[in-house]
């Protein structure tokens, strides 16, 4: 009996349910569920090719927008002109487009190094623009407060609402990237951001300013949520760490580079509006670069393009990619696709606890935007521009952390090669312990050297080097740990992470200045340092229990024991 494509899609809905209730099932089993699907016993495919096929088929099954099954024949639309309905395809599996082999030049991981570096550099700049714009507003808060005759507490909402846009945006951008691919959500997001950045710069009242800041954050969340997934698409296990290092550098250098940039602009004849004009110009440049140089990297979407070319070349209209079998249904999209980041956040202990730690660090990053002026402008009497220059200490710390991670990457690559190129996510965590210690020390150092002008301003500035080092190492290694643990659902797991940490990051600017003023710099620093101290053991927890948690996960892929066994033999 023949099967239509809808028969297959209906069966796969049951298969995915089986996957979620049987987390111990391996990728090769998942890949061979479909009738006629190739597996290692039936083919001569090598490990890399089979793993890729299984991965993007699982991606397709888990991101379809509808669970609608086959329509009964009596409800079919007529073909027209009195024609009967043609028979179904004899073997639908034979019409499904796949990558040719492990070295197929169409596969994003086989693209030229030049193309991959170009895409990575474009996306690193795009991410930098998003994070830069989130904080450049903070340098203009005083002038905005005076211009619109509002309190400083109300004016600072421009930072909070932008970061809240970061929190809400991934609920749309991440699922969209798993349905239609990575390229268009990023391009549309940066286009929308650029428009709202112009609107913020030209706003005539505070209500318009706040609304446009929120929507600018909502649209600029697209690269924050999707870029790690793009890097997972194009870089393999050995090189992905370097690409994610670029992403993390863009995320964290942006907020620390914007205060002194915005400070000097605000003090100049240009005024506070040009802080947002500059951010908008950077956004338009990022939009143009993405349209010109960003190629589609999501494997199921790449196969859609390949299928379209084959249909035109062969005139065989039965040829298709699995991603084209999607039947969009808004009810299913909401309950399946758009809810996945929230389900992962609250049902996956790894995602939740790592996100809690990253949220605290991320929130503190935005708290420093208010805490540094308390020390350097309030206590040491510097002006707006010069008083923001100590943020350079944080940037230096991040650059040093990037150099350390690149040095550590050599040891990681050797481990990976010895394990047959099978990544063990927990290998990413030891540097995060060092990062947690440095982060904690930096906070205590800042609090107890910044509370009085009798201590030279270089002392709290130097603390930023240690704090910046810790922030970067924690985030980078946690990013890599999440990618290695949930490679198949990278966009959704980063959406979950971005939602939580952006929500926390949005809250910190609302009370951080008051906290440092009322508690005193030394005791506010001590409070935050103690919280950082409590969180240092989090990576130790996952080093010990992470593998067991991943085995129980509904979303974390697990390789076959045979592959792991080969890795053990190689060691």
C-alpha positions as CSV (number, residue, x, y, z in Angstrom):
1,X,0.0,0.0,0.0
2,X,1.4,3.4,-1.0
3,X,1.7,6.3,1.4
4,X,1.2,10.0,0.7
5,X,3.4,12.6,2.2
6,X,0.6,13.4,4.6
7,X,0.6,9.8,5.8
8,X,4.2,10.2,6.7
9,X,3.7,13.5,8.5
10,X,0.9,12.0,10.5
11,X,3.0,9.1,11.6
12,X,5.9,11.3,12.6
13,X,3.6,13.2,15.1
14,X,3.3,9.9,16.9
15,X,7.0,9.2,16.5
16,X,8.0,12.6,18.1
17,X,5.7,11.8,21.0
18,X,7.5,8.5,21.3
19,X,10.8,10.4,21.3
20,X,9.8,12.6,24.2
21,X,8.6,9.6,26.3
22,X,11.7,7.6,25.4
23,X,14.6,10.0,25.9
24,X,17.2,7.2,25.7
25,X,16.5,6.7,22.0
26,X,19.6,7.4,19.9
27,X,19.9,9.7,16.9
28,X,20.2,6.9,14.5
29,X,17.0,5.3,15.7
30,X,15.2,8.6,15.4
31,X,16.5,9.0,11.9
32,X,15.3,5.6,10.8
33,X,11.7,5.8,12.0
34,X,10.3,7.0,8.7
35,X,9.4,4.2,6.3
36,X,12.3,3.7,3.8
37,X,14.7,5.9,5.8
38,X,18.3,4.9,5.5
39,X,20.3,3.7,8.5
40,X,23.8,2.3,9.0
41,X,22.9,-1.3,8.3
42,X,21.1,-0.4,5.1
43,X,23.6,1.9,3.5
44,X,27.3,2.8,3.0
45,X,26.9,6.2,4.6
46,X,29.7,7.3,6.9
47,X,29.1,8.5,10.4
48,X,29.2,12.2,9.6
49,X,26.6,12.0,6.8
50,X,24.3,9.8,8.8
51,X,24.5,12.0,11.8
52,X,23.7,15.1,9.7
53,X,20.7,13.4,8.0
54,X,19.3,12.2,11.3
55,X,19.8,15.7,12.9
56,X,18.0,17.7,10.3
57,X,15.2,15.1,10.0
58,X,14.7,15.4,13.7
59,X,14.7,19.2,13.4
60,X,12.0,18.9,10.8
61,X,9.8,16.6,12.8
62,X,10.1,18.8,15.8
63,X,9.4,22.1,14.1
64,X,6.4,21.4,11.9
65,X,3.8,24.0,12.3
66,X,0.8,21.6,12.2
67,X,-0.2,18.2,13.4
68,X,-3.0,17.9,10.8
69,X,-3.2,14.5,9.3
70,X,-4.3,13.4,5.8
71,X,-7.7,14.8,4.6
72,X,-10.4,12.1,3.9
73,X,-10.8,11.6,0.1
74,X,-14.4,12.8,0.2
75,X,-13.2,16.2,1.4
76,X,-10.6,16.7,-1.3
77,X,-10.9,19.7,-3.6
78,X,-11.6,18.7,-7.2
79,X,-8.7,18.7,-9.6
80,X,-10.8,20.5,-12.2
81,X,-11.7,20.0,-15.8
82,X,-13.3,16.7,-14.8
83,X,-9.9,15.1,-14.1
84,X,-9.7,12.3,-11.5
85,X,-7.3,12.6,-8.6
86,X,-3.9,11.0,-9.7
87,X,-2.5,8.1,-7.7
88,X,-0.2,8.9,-4.8
89,X,3.6,8.6,-5.3
90,X,4.6,5.0,-5.3
91,X,7.5,5.5,-2.8
92,X,7.5,9.0,-1.3
93,X,10.9,8.5,0.3
94,X,12.5,8.3,-3.1
95,X,11.4,11.9,-3.8
96,X,12.9,13.4,-0.7
97,X,15.9,15.6,-1.2
98,X,19.0,14.9,0.9
99,X,22.6,16.2,1.0
100,X,24.8,14.2,-1.4
101,X,27.5,13.0,1.0
102,X,29.5,14.1,4.0
103,X,31.5,16.5,1.6
104,X,28.5,17.9,-0.2
105,X,29.4,21.6,-0.9
106,X,25.8,22.6,-0.3
107,X,26.0,21.7,3.3
108,X,26.8,24.8,5.4
109,X,29.6,23.1,7.3
110,X,31.4,22.3,4.0
111,X,31.3,25.9,2.7
112,X,34.6,27.6,2.1
113,X,36.5,29.1,5.1
114,X,36.3,32.5,3.4
115,X,32.5,32.4,3.2
116,X,32.1,31.1,6.8
117,X,34.4,33.8,8.2
118,X,32.5,36.5,6.2
119,X,29.2,35.3,7.5
120,X,30.6,35.1,11.1
121,X,32.1,38.6,10.9
122,X,28.8,40.0,9.5
123,X,26.8,38.4,12.3
124,X,29.3,39.5,15.0
125,X,28.9,43.1,13.9
126,X,25.1,42.7,13.7
127,X,25.1,41.4,17.3
128,X,27.4,44.2,18.4
129,X,24.9,46.7,17.0
130,X,22.0,45.2,19.0
131,X,23.9,45.1,22.3
132,X,25.5,48.5,21.7
133,X,22.1,50.2,21.2
134,X,20.8,48.6,24.4
135,X,23.2,50.7,26.6
136,X,24.0,53.9,24.6
137,X,20.8,55.3,25.9
138,X,22.0,55.1,29.5
139,X,24.6,57.9,28.8
140,X,21.8,60.3,27.8
141,X,19.4,59.6,30.7
142,X,20.1,62.9,32.5
143,X,19.6,65.0,29.4
144,X,16.5,63.1,28.4
145,X,15.1,63.6,31.9
146,X,15.7,67.4,31.6
147,X,14.4,67.6,28.1
148,X,11.1,65.9,28.8
149,X,10.8,67.1,32.4
150,X,10.6,63.7,33.9
151,X,12.4,62.0,36.8
152,X,15.6,60.0,36.3
153,X,13.7,56.8,37.3
154,X,11.2,57.3,34.5
155,X,13.9,58.2,32.0
156,X,15.9,55.0,32.7
157,X,12.8,53.0,31.5
158,X,14.3,53.5,28.0
159,X,17.0,51.0,29.0
160,X,14.6,48.6,30.7
161,X,12.0,48.6,27.9
162,X,14.7,47.9,25.3
163,X,16.0,44.9,27.2
164,X,12.4,43.8,27.7
165,X,12.2,43.8,24.0
166,X,15.2,41.5,24.0
167,X,13.1,39.2,26.3
168,X,10.0,39.1,24.2
169,X,11.6,39.1,20.7
170,X,13.0,35.5,20.8
171,X,9.5,34.0,21.3
172,X,9.0,35.0,17.6
173,X,12.5,35.0,16.1
174,X,13.7,31.7,17.3
175,X,10.7,29.6,16.2
176,X,10.7,31.5,12.9
177,X,14.3,30.6,12.3
178,X,13.4,26.9,12.7
179,X,10.4,27.2,10.3
180,X,11.7,29.4,7.4
181,X,15.4,29.5,8.1
182,X,17.9,31.8,9.7
183,X,18.5,34.5,7.1
184,X,15.2,36.3,6.8
185,X,14.4,36.5,10.5
186,X,17.8,38.2,11.1
187,X,17.4,40.6,8.1
188,X,13.8,41.5,9.0
189,X,14.8,42.0,12.6
190,X,17.6,44.4,11.8
191,X,15.4,46.3,9.3
192,X,12.7,46.7,12.0
193,X,15.3,47.8,14.6
194,X,16.8,50.4,12.3
195,X,13.3,52.0,11.7
196,X,12.4,52.1,15.3
197,X,15.9,53.5,16.2
198,X,15.2,56.4,13.9
199,X,11.8,56.8,15.4
200,X,13.3,57.0,18.9
201,X,15.8,59.6,17.8
202,X,13.0,61.8,16.4
203,X,10.4,61.3,19.2
204,X,8.6,64.4,20.3
205,X,7.3,63.0,23.6
206,X,8.4,60.5,26.2
207,X,5.6,58.0,25.4
208,X,6.9,57.7,21.8
209,X,10.4,57.4,23.0
210,X,9.6,54.6,25.4
211,X,7.5,52.7,22.8
212,X,10.0,52.9,20.1
213,X,12.8,51.8,22.5
214,X,10.8,48.7,23.3
215,X,10.1,47.8,19.6
216,X,13.7,48.5,18.7
217,X,14.7,46.0,21.4
218,X,12.1,43.5,20.1
219,X,13.4,43.5,16.6
220,X,17.1,43.7,17.5
221,X,16.6,40.5,19.6
222,X,16.7,38.5,16.3
223,X,20.5,38.3,16.1
224,X,20.9,37.8,19.8
225,X,18.6,34.7,19.6
226,X,19.6,33.3,16.2
227,X,23.3,33.9,15.7
228,X,24.5,31.1,18.0
229,X,22.3,28.7,16.0
230,X,23.8,30.0,12.8
231,X,27.3,29.3,14.1
232,X,26.1,25.8,15.1
233,X,25.0,25.4,11.5
234,X,28.2,26.3,9.8
235,X,31.0,25.4,12.3
236,X,31.8,21.9,13.4
237,X,32.6,20.8,17.0
238,X,36.3,21.6,16.7
239,X,35.9,25.2,15.5
240,X,32.5,26.3,16.9
241,X,34.0,27.5,20.1
242,X,36.0,30.2,18.3
243,X,32.9,31.4,16.5
244,X,30.8,31.5,19.7
245,X,33.7,33.5,21.2
246,X,33.2,36.2,18.6
247,X,29.5,36.2,19.4
248,X,30.0,36.5,23.1
249,X,32.6,39.3,22.6
250,X,30.0,41.2,20.5
251,X,27.3,40.7,23.1
252,X,29.4,42.1,26.0
253,X,31.7,44.6,24.4
254,X,28.7,46.5,23.0
255,X,27.1,47.6,26.4
256,X,30.5,48.6,27.8
257,X,31.6,50.5,24.7
258,X,28.5,52.5,24.4
259,X,28.6,54.6,27.7
260,X,31.8,56.6,26.9
261,X,30.8,56.8,23.2
262,X,27.3,58.1,24.1
263,X,28.8,60.3,26.9
264,X,31.0,62.3,24.7
265,X,28.2,62.6,22.0
266,X,25.7,63.8,24.6
267,X,28.2,66.4,25.9
268,X,28.9,67.7,22.4
269,X,26.8,70.0,20.3
270,X,25.1,67.0,18.7
271,X,23.1,66.3,21.8
272,X,21.3,63.2,23.2
273,X,19.3,62.5,20.0
274,X,22.5,61.6,18.1
275,X,23.2,58.7,20.5
276,X,20.2,57.0,18.8
277,X,20.9,58.4,15.3
278,X,24.4,56.7,15.5
279,X,22.8,53.5,16.7
280,X,20.3,53.7,13.8
281,X,23.1,54.3,11.2
282,X,24.9,51.3,12.5
283,X,21.7,49.3,12.2
284,X,21.1,50.2,8.6
285,X,24.7,49.2,7.8
286,X,24.1,45.8,9.5
287,X,20.9,45.3,7.6
288,X,22.7,46.0,4.3
289,X,25.5,43.6,5.2
290,X,23.1,40.8,6.1
291,X,21.2,41.2,2.8
292,X,24.4,41.1,0.8
293,X,26.5,38.5,2.6
294,X,24.3,36.4,4.8
295,X,23.4,33.1,3.2
296,X,20.8,30.6,4.5
297,X,22.5,28.2,6.9
298,X,19.7,26.1,8.3
299,X,20.1,22.6,6.7
300,X,16.3,21.9,6.2
301,X,15.9,25.3,4.6
302,X,19.0,24.7,2.4
303,X,17.4,21.5,1.2
304,X,14.2,23.4,0.3
305,X,16.3,25.6,-2.1
306,X,17.9,22.5,-3.5
307,X,14.5,20.8,-4.1
308,X,13.3,23.9,-5.9
309,X,16.3,23.8,-8.2
310,X,15.8,20.1,-8.9
311,X,12.1,20.6,-9.7
312,X,13.0,23.3,-12.3
313,X,15.8,21.2,-13.8
314,X,13.9,17.9,-14.0
315,X,10.2,19.0,-14.2
316,X,9.5,16.3,-11.7
317,X,7.2,18.2,-9.3
318,X,7.1,15.4,-6.8
319,X,10.7,16.2,-5.7
320,X,10.6,18.0,-2.4
321,X,12.4,18.7,0.9
322,X,10.8,17.5,4.2
323,X,10.5,21.1,5.3
324,X,8.1,21.7,2.5
325,X,5.6,19.3,4.0
326,X,4.9,21.8,6.8
327,X,1.2,22.8,7.0
328,X,1.0,26.0,9.0
329,X,-1.7,26.2,11.6
330,X,-1.5,29.0,14.1
331,X,-2.9,26.9,17.0
332,X,-0.2,24.3,16.5
333,X,2.5,27.0,16.0
334,X,1.6,28.5,19.4
335,X,1.3,25.2,21.3
336,X,4.3,23.5,19.6
337,X,6.8,26.0,18.1
338,X,6.4,29.2,20.1
339,X,6.0,27.4,23.4
340,X,9.1,25.3,23.0
341,X,11.5,27.9,24.5
342,X,9.3,28.1,27.6
343,X,9.0,24.3,27.8
344,X,12.7,23.9,27.6
345,X,13.3,26.7,30.2
346,X,11.0,25.1,32.8
347,X,11.4,21.4,32.1
348,X,15.1,21.2,31.4
349,X,17.2,21.6,34.6
350,X,20.3,22.3,32.6
351,X,18.7,25.2,30.7
352,X,17.0,26.6,33.8
353,X,20.0,26.6,36.1
354,X,22.5,27.8,33.5
355,X,20.0,30.6,32.5
356,X,19.7,31.6,36.2
357,X,23.4,32.1,36.5
358,X,23.7,33.9,33.2
359,X,20.7,36.1,34.1
360,X,22.4,37.3,37.3
361,X,25.6,38.1,35.4
362,X,23.7,39.7,32.6
363,X,21.6,41.8,35.0
364,X,24.7,42.9,36.8
365,X,26.2,44.0,33.5
366,X,23.3,46.5,33.1
367,X,23.5,47.4,36.8
368,X,27.1,48.6,36.2
369,X,25.8,51.1,33.7
370,X,24.2,52.9,36.8
371,X,26.8,51.8,39.4
372,X,29.9,53.2,37.5
373,X,28.5,56.8,37.4
374,X,27.8,56.6,41.1
375,X,31.5,56.0,41.8
376,X,33.3,57.9,39.0
377,X,31.0,60.8,38.5
378,X,29.5,61.1,41.9
379,X,32.4,60.2,44.2
380,X,35.4,61.2,42.0
381,X,33.7,64.1,40.3
382,X,34.4,63.2,36.7
383,X,32.2,64.5,33.8
384,X,29.8,62.4,31.7
385,X,32.4,61.5,29.0
386,X,35.5,61.0,31.2
387,X,33.5,59.3,33.9
388,X,32.5,56.6,31.4
389,X,36.1,55.8,30.3
390,X,36.6,53.3,33.2
391,X,34.3,51.0,31.3
392,X,37.3,50.3,29.2
393,X,38.7,48.2,32.1
394,X,35.7,45.8,31.6
395,X,36.5,45.6,27.9
396,X,40.1,44.9,28.6
397,X,39.1,42.1,30.9
398,X,36.8,40.6,28.2
399,X,39.6,40.7,25.6
400,X,42.0,38.9,28.0
401,X,39.3,36.4,28.6
402,X,38.9,35.8,24.9
403,X,42.6,35.2,24.6
404,X,42.4,32.7,27.4
405,X,39.5,30.9,25.8
406,X,41.4,30.6,22.5
407,X,44.4,29.3,24.3
408,X,42.2,26.7,26.1
409,X,40.6,25.8,22.8
410,X,43.7,23.9,21.8
411,X,43.4,21.5,24.8
412,X,39.7,21.1,24.0
413,X,40.4,20.3,20.4
414,X,42.9,17.5,21.4
415,X,40.3,16.0,23.7
416,X,37.7,16.1,21.0
417,X,40.0,14.4,18.5
418,X,40.8,11.7,21.0
419,X,37.1,11.1,21.5
420,X,36.4,10.6,17.8
421,X,35.1,14.2,17.4
422,X,32.2,13.5,19.8
423,X,31.7,16.5,22.0
424,X,31.2,16.0,25.7
425,X,29.4,19.2,26.8
426,X,30.8,19.1,30.4
427,X,34.3,19.7,28.9
428,X,33.2,23.3,28.5
429,X,32.6,24.0,32.1
430,X,36.0,24.0,34.0
431,X,36.9,27.5,32.7
432,X,33.5,28.7,33.9
433,X,34.6,27.9,37.4
434,X,37.5,30.2,37.0
435,X,35.2,32.8,35.5
436,X,32.9,32.6,38.5
437,X,35.7,33.1,41.0
438,X,37.0,36.2,39.0
439,X,33.5,37.6,38.8
440,X,33.0,37.3,42.5
441,X,36.4,38.8,43.3
442,X,35.9,41.7,40.9
443,X,32.6,42.7,42.7
444,X,34.2,42.7,46.1
445,X,37.2,44.6,44.8
446,X,34.9,47.3,43.1
447,X,32.8,47.7,46.2
448,X,35.6,48.2,48.7
449,X,37.8,50.4,46.5
450,X,35.1,52.6,45.0
451,X,33.3,53.8,48.1
452,X,35.6,56.8,48.9
453,X,37.6,59.3,46.9
454,X,40.6,58.7,49.2
455,X,41.3,55.6,47.2
456,X,42.6,56.4,43.7
457,X,40.1,55.9,40.9
458,X,42.4,53.5,39.2
459,X,41.7,50.9,41.9
460,X,37.9,50.4,41.0
461,X,38.8,50.8,37.4
462,X,41.3,47.9,37.7
463,X,38.5,45.8,39.3
464,X,36.7,46.0,36.0
465,X,39.4,43.9,34.3
466,X,38.8,41.0,36.7
467,X,35.0,41.5,36.5
468,X,35.0,41.7,32.7
469,X,37.2,38.6,32.5
470,X,34.7,36.7,34.7
471,X,31.6,37.9,32.8
472,X,33.0,36.8,29.4
473,X,34.3,33.4,30.5
474,X,31.1,32.5,32.3
475,X,28.9,33.5,29.4
476,X,31.0,32.0,26.6
477,X,31.4,28.6,28.3
478,X,27.7,28.5,29.2
479,X,26.8,29.4,25.6
480,X,29.0,26.5,24.4
481,X,27.7,24.1,27.0
482,X,24.1,24.8,25.9
483,X,24.9,24.4,22.2
484,X,26.8,21.1,22.8
485,X,23.9,19.8,25.0
486,X,21.0,20.9,22.7
487,X,22.6,21.2,19.2
488,X,19.4,20.2,17.4
489,X,17.3,22.9,19.1
490,X,20.0,25.6,19.4
491,X,17.6,28.4,18.4
492,X,15.0,27.4,20.9
493,X,17.4,26.9,23.8
494,X,19.0,30.3,23.2
495,X,15.6,31.9,23.0
496,X,14.8,30.4,26.4
497,X,18.1,31.7,27.8
498,X,17.6,35.1,26.2
499,X,14.1,35.5,27.6
500,X,15.1,34.8,31.2
501,X,18.3,36.8,31.2
502,X,16.8,39.8,29.3
503,X,13.9,39.9,31.8
504,X,16.4,40.0,34.7
505,X,18.6,42.4,32.8
506,X,15.6,44.7,32.3
507,X,14.9,44.9,36.0
508,X,18.4,45.7,37.3
509,X,18.6,49.3,36.0
510,X,15.4,50.2,37.8
511,X,17.0,49.7,41.3
512,X,20.8,49.5,40.9
513,X,21.5,53.2,41.2
514,X,19.3,53.5,44.3
515,X,20.9,50.3,45.8
516,X,24.4,51.7,45.4
517,X,23.4,55.1,46.8
518,X,21.3,53.8,49.8
519,X,23.4,50.8,50.8
520,X,26.7,52.5,50.0
521,X,29.0,51.3,47.3
522,X,30.9,49.0,49.6
523,X,27.9,47.1,50.9
524,X,26.1,47.0,47.6
525,X,29.3,45.4,46.1
526,X,29.4,43.0,49.0
527,X,25.8,41.9,48.5
528,X,26.3,41.3,44.8
529,X,29.7,39.6,45.5
530,X,28.0,37.2,48.0
531,X,25.3,36.3,45.4
532,X,28.1,35.6,42.9
533,X,29.9,33.4,45.4
534,X,26.7,31.3,45.9
535,X,26.6,30.6,42.2
536,X,30.2,29.5,41.7
537,X,29.3,25.8,42.3
538,X,26.7,25.7,39.5
539,X,29.2,24.3,36.9
540,X,30.4,21.8,39.4
541,X,26.9,20.5,39.7
542,X,26.7,19.9,35.9
543,X,30.1,18.4,35.7
544,X,28.9,15.7,38.1
545,X,25.3,15.2,37.1
546,X,25.1,16.8,33.6
547,X,25.4,13.5,31.7
548,X,22.6,11.9,33.7
549,X,20.3,14.9,33.2
550,X,20.9,14.9,29.4
551,X,20.0,11.2,29.2
552,X,16.6,12.0,30.7
553,X,16.1,15.1,28.5
554,X,13.4,15.2,25.8
555,X,15.5,17.6,23.7
556,X,19.2,16.7,24.2
557,X,20.5,14.4,21.4
558,X,22.6,11.4,22.5
559,X,25.0,9.6,20.2
560,X,25.0,5.9,19.9
561,X,27.1,3.9,22.4
562,X,29.1,2.5,19.4
563,X,30.3,6.0,18.6
564,X,31.2,6.7,22.2
565,X,33.0,3.3,22.3
566,X,35.1,4.3,19.4
567,X,36.0,7.5,21.2
568,X,37.0,5.5,24.3
569,X,39.2,3.2,22.2
570,X,40.8,6.3,20.6
571,X,41.7,7.5,24.1
